[in-house]
Amino acid sequence: MNFKFVSHESFPDDQYVKEIVYLSFEDKYRVAFVRKPTKTGGLFWGTISTSAIKEGIKDYYGSFVLDSAFLLKDIQTFLNARNWEDKKSYSTSVTDVPF
């Protein structure tokens, strides 16, 4: 799987979203990853998701689900290291996944 940086935008005044980075996967799909603040003041990268209440229970639904936890870890490492600022592409080989 290969992914590349597409674009970045900052939102310093927004309380829920601080940054959005678009990545291109296999030159076919664009996915937005957002940097959101936590209640404790930290920041984390994730996809835009929504929540819904069903039968009195609130549940969260992600907009983009990866088949491999290894790929998600690679993407978060790429974003946290801010490697996209150098506009480098990143790829991971199928052989990296122990299936």
C-alpha positions as CSV (number, residue, x, y, z in Angstrom):
1,M,0.0,0.0,0.0
2,N,1.3,3.4,-0.9
3,F,0.1,6.8,0.2
4,K,1.1,10.3,-0.6
5,F,0.6,13.8,0.8
6,V,-2.0,15.8,-1.0
7,S,-2.8,18.9,1.1
8,H,-2.8,20.5,4.5
9,E,-4.9,23.1,6.2
10,S,-4.7,24.6,9.8
11,F,-7.6,25.7,12.0
12,P,-6.1,27.5,15.0
13,D,-9.4,29.1,16.0
14,D,-11.5,25.9,15.9
15,Q,-12.0,24.1,19.2
16,Y,-12.7,20.6,17.6
17,V,-10.3,20.4,14.6
18,K,-6.8,21.8,14.5
19,E,-5.5,20.5,11.2
20,I,-6.7,18.5,8.2
21,V,-4.3,16.5,6.0
22,Y,-5.5,14.8,2.8
23,L,-3.6,11.7,1.8
24,S,-3.9,9.8,-1.5
25,F,-3.9,6.0,-1.4
26,E,-2.7,4.1,-4.4
27,D,-3.3,7.3,-6.4
28,K,-7.0,6.3,-6.4
29,Y,-8.5,7.5,-3.1
30,R,-8.3,10.7,-1.1
31,V,-8.9,10.4,2.7
32,A,-8.9,13.3,5.2
33,F,-7.2,12.8,8.5
34,V,-7.9,15.4,11.1
35,R,-5.9,16.4,14.2
36,K,-8.3,16.8,17.1
37,P,-7.6,18.0,20.7
38,T,-8.3,15.7,23.6
39,K,-10.0,16.8,26.8
40,T,-6.5,16.7,28.5
41,G,-5.0,19.1,25.9
42,G,-3.2,16.5,23.8
43,L,-3.7,16.1,20.1
44,F,-4.4,12.9,18.0
45,W,-4.8,12.1,14.3
46,G,-8.0,10.3,13.2
47,T,-10.6,10.3,10.5
48,I,-13.7,12.4,10.6
49,S,-16.4,10.3,12.2
50,T,-19.8,10.8,13.6
51,S,-21.8,9.5,16.6
52,A,-25.3,8.4,16.9
53,I,-27.6,7.4,19.8
54,K,-29.5,4.2,19.3
55,E,-31.6,2.7,22.1
56,G,-30.2,5.3,24.5
57,I,-26.5,4.4,23.8
58,K,-24.1,6.7,22.0
59,D,-21.8,4.9,19.6
60,Y,-19.1,6.3,17.2
61,Y,-18.8,5.4,13.5
62,G,-15.6,6.0,11.6
63,S,-15.8,7.3,8.1
64,F,-12.7,5.3,7.0
65,V,-11.9,1.9,8.3
66,L,-8.5,0.3,7.6
67,D,-8.3,-3.5,7.2
68,S,-4.9,-3.5,8.9
69,A,-3.9,-2.0,12.2
70,F,-0.3,-2.0,10.8
71,L,-1.3,0.4,8.1
72,L,-3.1,2.7,10.6
73,K,0.1,2.7,12.7
74,D,2.2,3.6,9.7
75,I,-0.2,6.5,8.8
76,Q,-0.2,7.9,12.3
77,T,3.6,7.7,12.5
78,F,3.8,9.5,9.1
79,L,1.5,12.2,10.3
80,N,3.0,12.6,13.8
81,A,6.5,12.9,12.4
82,R,5.1,15.5,10.0
83,N,6.9,13.8,7.2
84,W,4.2,15.2,4.9
85,E,5.6,18.6,5.3
86,D,8.6,17.4,3.2
87,K,6.0,16.2,0.6
88,K,7.5,12.7,0.6
89,S,5.4,9.7,-0.3
90,Y,5.3,6.8,2.0
91,S,4.7,3.2,1.1
92,T,4.5,0.0,3.0
93,S,4.9,-3.4,1.4
94,V,2.4,-6.3,1.6
95,T,5.3,-8.3,3.1
96,D,5.3,-5.9,6.1
97,V,2.0,-7.3,7.2
98,P,2.3,-10.7,8.9
99,F,-0.8,-12.4,7.5
